[in-house]
């Protein structure tokens, strides 16, 4: 139990590559929290995918003992929060668990869109914010300009920003000192009050079961207590209480203001919802902490095994991942084109990619991913309402009163030389401009966009038109009615369900034509000609014809080497396995995604 | 009840693995060797003939085929000794066909009389092109003039003469090929093998192609047009395209190759030679050691074969179709059923017939001219899982 005045809880807000992980590594290193020989890059990112992509998916925490210049030793608790918009709710809970933030900005780059979203979360949580300018050792660093930008764009005083190079270690002692002198200790907190702790995040460990990260607000958490999760209602006996240094280290108890972990033989991550309140089963606190909300998937797509015999393996993989990820939903789906698979719901595109990568890597299942779709609200003429997760399930239009789609507020920061292209891209995606401001040579544009125009390849397109210099963030702002229709694709006169999409009526012809042209290139020629059509209802709006293959014969007969001919046939058959049979037409797997990508 | 192979008959293939130079498109088992011990090779062939002869005693042999490599580099004495031994080992048909592949050079032509005296009655010449520029590109060491001279000599010596041309070459236009083909047909030839240039992995052309070389090869449409023109021009000259790449005057078909295509039995002797032999009621695939020195050693030790595997009934049916559908005459559906124990998918056959790729009717599976051009796809459909 540490005295409140000797505790500092903080997070680090930064854009990808601006040096968050490196700074965290340096803080841990300089305070001797980890022995030199155990040091490795990105200490706090545990998953391969996190390390590889330089992103944080799960919140992590580390406790650092820091002997400050005032002669006292302080306990610093760093929560490393996920940085991505997909996990903005998780970020908001992590922010509520600490009192201050370090805002790390790359002095050669300046403020990026993602930094903004997270810094606003910190401001919402009433944080004290210490600006930190990183990479000042690089020749391209422009400290004055970036400090000015922080003041202009974010509106916080950057005159006494700490200047560092996380890479060389320069300025790190000043950061530690600033944490102690400029960030506040935890507010209030009574040791004698009933236990009240916020569930910050949780993860599954195959030896320990679910490990829960908590921030104690009031009371004391210790081993042997019977605790209750106030929102989910589960009760558990606490097996172990501890802190991360960053290795798991047991402690006797966690008191007010402290951050650490507990294990309590909890079997599923699903039972430990981020933002829930942990209290004791008996004599618990009266009301849970405010702000809890269950996470709701916003992007859906179909996952199908390439090899249909792996369906059961896929089910197993998905069930296991879902145990460890409450925000990921799934239900079985049958597609005429792709066979058996699952319709899965995700918090966003990154979340989708992470889950897909994990299934492919950790479970070794090759997947076909159908084009992501958003959740539409379909209002029926009979007054009923339904949520549409899959365009293939779109009811007959004659019974539909109207359809609403999710809209987002997108913030894009871009060097002004690319501004025109970005505006065109947003305009093309049915965007409505809300704001445009300049900070130096960079523009910040804010657009109201339909989420379905963004879920697919918007980010790829944005990166390509700005040569990677734009940053992008978004938040969902609600649902709005629009003239939306389901567009079907017919290959050889048969509808291919996995290629159905919802489109805006005004864009349907253009999208339909583009899709038909793409498919014409993606589908190999067959023995017969194949019409490829896009249709709304029964009406064909675009059509291409893939001409028949004319010649496909091996000239030489290789004498009496019949074995060789048989091997060639087997090779041909193996090539076909990479295709999906649809009626008499074979469609390559990549077509299901590539056909939907919009170029320009 | 007769055994399945009897539908196709019985032939003998002899592989001579040496060439003067390796052609850049060729992926057959051929080697360039400055010194060949002809006496040792002769002994080895005779030993192998004795071995296979003992296993297939009493069969009537219809054809012998000397392939390679360049068998026209063989000493006529070797060919003579082999054919003498053949006649001792098997009863031969009255119309025994003995073919030898020959390079159309002047040196080879000098040996033609000797081959004829040994019993060779059909010659197949690798002329490949009738213009010198393309011959050079194909890596051939002879000229058009030499080839024509060799052809004239062959024509005077042998009853039957065939030659090969390779078309769909780099920068070859439809009109170029048409006139070259007419020229070939105007020569007193009775059989032509007309192959579209195929880029094979593991050849010099294959490597060059993989590196982005070999520009100017025809696209799919041009090569389809070239193939069609070939059928037409040959038909006008009285040559029937009886197999995908083979054309002849009536009755002049390669009887040896027909044994392959009709899925008969054939013994393969020499480095890398393949065979199909039905022994004790079971059809076997045989292969000999590919490396010439390795093969010689194996023969000295008693057996040149590197592999002898039974071919399953299902694979036999597949092979019968793969080979047989190359022929205009097609395949007897009953025979395929007897081999595999099941009918071909009626649905697939009907689909291919609807597309105009197979002739109507279910008794014989036979491609239409359009279907023959798509044979790989047709077979994939017929044998699809």
Interface residues (C-beta under 8 A of the other chain):
Chain A: X526 X527 X528 X549 X550 X551 X552 X553 X554 X555 X556 X557 X559 X560 X561 X562 X563 X565 X566 X569 X572 X573 X576 X584
Chain B: X13 X67 X195 X196 X197 X198 X220 X221 X223 X224 X227 X243 X244 X245 X257 X260 X261 X263 X266 X268 X273 X274 X275 X276 X285 X287 X315 X318 X319 X322 X323 X326 X351 X352 X355 X357 X372 X373 X374 X375 X376 X377 X378 X379 X380 X381 X383 X384 X385
